[in-house]
Amino acid sequence: MSKVYFKKQRLLYGFGWMFIFALASFLTYRFLEITWLASILMIFSGLSLCTGLFGTNDDSQNTIGLACPKCKILEPILNININPESTIFMYGEHSYRTREEDGLNIYPFLCLKCKTVTEFASDPSNTSGHAICGQEYFDSRKMTKTDLSNALKYAKEINANHILHKLKTVSKNIKK
């Protein structure tokens, strides 16, 4: 499986490479006085900036799965809730929201490792250009007691005893 890049990482790498090429261009022009090489390095600097700002994800070779934007742990979506080793729990079957402008259903999931809730929508063909492994991610926030109770209720509904045990251990450090 190849590396999963989120938007913040793409921006960080784009700006990082832009500064590296710009510095190399400046040093080449200033100390070596090779203008053609300095010009080529500035072109690469501009391309790095454009890639960071306007680049989209192409991860068609990756499996469809969910990844926590904070932990960057990718879990294959097939059997994600019944896999005992999974650190992600999808509980939003009954608590999704629908975006009015396009009717997109946005679901939450819990990352049991970093205790965050992330909203996502399925986009397997990457029509938005922002999908990562078939999912487009929206807001991430710290887990609350309400999120925990919704997840516990759903875990009881689907008889996911391994998740119930994990959620009870996670519940000790959750704020209202």
C-alpha positions in Angstrom: 0.0 0.0 0.0 1.4 3.4 -0.9 1.7 6.4 1.3 -1.6 8.2 2.2 -1.3 12.0 1.9 -3.8 14.4 3.5 -4.2 18.0 2.4 -2.0 19.4 5.2 0.8 17.1 4.2 0.5 18.0 0.6 0.7 21.7 1.5 3.6 21.2 3.8 5.6 19.2 1.2 4.7 21.7 -1.6 5.8 24.7 0.4 8.9 22.8 1.7 10.1 21.9 -1.8 9.3 25.5 -3.0 11.6 27.0 -0.4 14.3 24.4 -1.1 14.3 25.2 -4.9 14.0 28.9 -4.3 17.0 28.8 -1.9 19.0 26.7 -4.4 18.1 29.1 -7.2 19.2 32.1 -5.1 22.5 30.5 -4.1 23.2 29.4 -7.7 22.5 32.9 -9.1 24.3 34.7 -6.3 27.5 32.6 -5.8 27.9 30.5 -9.0 26.3 33.1 -11.4 24.7 30.4 -13.5 21.5 32.1 -14.6 20.1 29.3 -16.7 20.3 26.9 -13.8 18.8 29.4 -11.3 15.9 29.9 -13.7 15.2 26.2 -14.0 15.3 25.9 -10.2 12.8 28.8 -9.9 10.5 27.0 -12.3 10.7 23.9 -10.1 10.0 26.1 -7.1 6.8 27.4 -8.8 5.7 23.9 -9.8 6.2 22.7 -6.2 4.0 25.6 -5.0 1.3 24.8 -7.6 1.3 21.1 -6.7 1.0 21.9 -3.0 -1.9 24.3 -3.5 -3.8 22.8 -6.3 -2.8 19.2 -6.4 -5.3 16.4 -6.0 -4.9 12.9 -4.7 -4.5 10.0 -7.1 -4.4 6.9 -4.9 -6.3 4.6 -7.2 -3.8 1.8 -6.4 -4.7 1.9 -2.7 -7.5 -0.1 -1.2 -10.7 1.6 -0.2 -10.4 2.3 3.5 -10.7 4.8 6.3 -7.7 6.7 7.7 -7.5 8.9 10.8 -6.1 12.2 9.6 -4.3 12.7 12.9 -2.7 9.2 13.3 -2.6 8.4 9.6 -3.5 4.8 10.3 -5.3 3.3 7.3 -7.8 0.5 7.9 -9.5 -1.4 5.0 -13.2 -0.5 5.1 -14.2 -4.1 4.5 -15.2 -5.6 8.0 -13.8 -2.5 9.8 -16.2 -2.8 12.7 -15.8 -6.5 13.2 -12.0 -6.6 13.0 -10.7 -6.8 16.6 -7.4 -5.2 15.6 -9.1 -2.1 14.1 -8.5 1.2 15.7 -11.3 2.9 13.8 -15.0 2.4 14.6 -17.7 3.6 12.2 -20.8 4.3 14.3 -22.8 6.9 12.3 -25.2 4.7 10.5 -28.0 6.5 12.4 -26.3 9.8 13.1 -25.2 11.0 9.7 -25.8 14.5 8.3 -26.7 15.4 4.8 -25.0 18.4 3.0 -27.9 20.4 1.5 -26.2 21.7 -1.7 -25.4 18.2 -3.1 -27.2 15.7 -0.9 -23.9 14.1 0.2 -24.3 11.9 3.3 -21.5 12.6 5.9 -20.8 10.0 8.5 -18.6 10.1 11.7 -16.1 7.6 12.8 -14.0 7.3 16.0 -10.3 6.8 16.1 -9.7 4.8 19.2 -6.0 5.5 19.3 -6.1 9.4 19.3 -9.7 9.7 20.6 -10.9 11.9 17.7 -14.1 12.0 15.7 -13.7 12.6 12.0 -16.5 13.1 9.5 -16.2 11.5 6.1 -18.2 10.7 2.9 -17.7 7.9 0.5 -16.1 9.1 -2.8 -14.7 5.9 -4.4 -14.1 7.5 -7.9 -12.6 10.7 -6.4 -14.9 13.0 -8.2 -14.1 15.8 -5.7 -10.3 15.4 -6.2 -9.9 15.4 -2.4 -10.7 11.7 -1.7 -8.1 9.6 0.1 -8.5 5.8 -0.4 -12.1 6.3 -1.6 -13.2 8.7 1.3 -13.4 12.5 1.5 -12.6 13.8 5.0 -14.1 16.9 6.6 -13.9 18.0 10.2 -11.9 16.3 13.0 -12.4 17.0 16.6 -11.8 15.5 20.1 -14.3 12.9 21.1 -17.1 14.0 23.5 -19.3 12.1 25.9 -22.1 12.4 23.3 -20.0 10.8 20.6 -19.0 8.1 23.0 -22.6 7.3 24.0 -23.6 7.2 20.3 -20.8 4.8 19.6 -21.6 2.6 22.6 -25.2 2.4 21.6 -24.3 1.4 18.0 -21.7 -1.1 19.2 -24.4 -2.7 21.4 -26.8 -2.8 18.4 -24.3 -4.7 16.2 -23.0 -6.9 19.1 -19.4 -5.7 18.7 -18.1 -6.8 22.1 -14.5 -6.1 21.3 -15.4 -2.5 20.5 -17.5 -2.2 23.6 -14.4 -3.1 25.6 -12.2 -0.6 23.8 -14.8 2.2 24.2 -15.1 1.6 27.9 -11.3 1.9 28.3 -11.3 5.1 26.1 -14.2 6.6 28.1 -12.0 7.4 31.1 -10.4 10.5 29.6 -13.3 12.0 27.6 -14.6 15.6 28.4 -18.3 16.6 28.0 
